[in-house]
Structure formats: C-alpha cells, structure tokens
C-alpha cells in the first residue's frame, strides 16, 4: 500500500467514526427529563431528578448554574427576575430551561376530551 492510500483510509475511518458519534449523541438528546439532571413538579411537589430517576423531594431552595433560583413550592425566579411557577409535569434543567416532559405530553394527548 502506498502512503497516500493509508492516509486516505485513515481519514475515511475517522470521518465515519465522527459521523457515528454525532448520530448517537443526537438520538440520545431528546426533550425529556429522562436524560437530564433537573427539578420536576410532580403531584404539586418539587422533586430532584438525577439520570432520569426521581430521587427525593426538594428539601431547600436551589440556585441553578445559570443563576435561576428554584423554590420548593415550584416558583422559579429566572436570572432576569421573572418568576415562573412550574405546573405538574414541567421540569427545569440546570441551564434554567423549563420544559414539559414528553411522557406528560403523550398522556395528555391520549386522554379523553371533555
């Protein structure tokens, strides 16, 4: 084999590896707390969630990495001073992003209309 062929093969292998890693990462980053460490409102109470598992009720107010203050009653004071109250099924991640669990969205869409 020539040096040119070896280099070409190595570059191709690295490119395939890079694309594979990007694809796997994209598939695992969905909009659900199952892949995050966050705080979730469940049955009117705030819980800590680690690696997709609800671990324990919040015992004290916390300040997230972006400066958002999250209180035990579900009020979250964003870094801009705005207060947002989490509803059941909503969660806030360490970056201060508030979202609704995909599982909650699915169960609401399957519930009978009144």
Secondary structure as UniProt FT lines:
FT   HELIX           3..28
FT   HELIX           33..35
FT   STRAND          38..42
FT   TURN            43..44
FT   STRAND          45..50
FT   TURN            51..52
FT   STRAND          53..57
FT   STRAND          62..63
FT   TURN            65..66
FT   STRAND          69..70
FT   TURN            72..73
FT   STRAND          75..77
FT   TURN            79..80
FT   STRAND          83..85
FT   TURN            88..89
FT   STRAND          90..93
FT   TURN            94..95
FT   STRAND          98..100
FT   HELIX           102..110
//
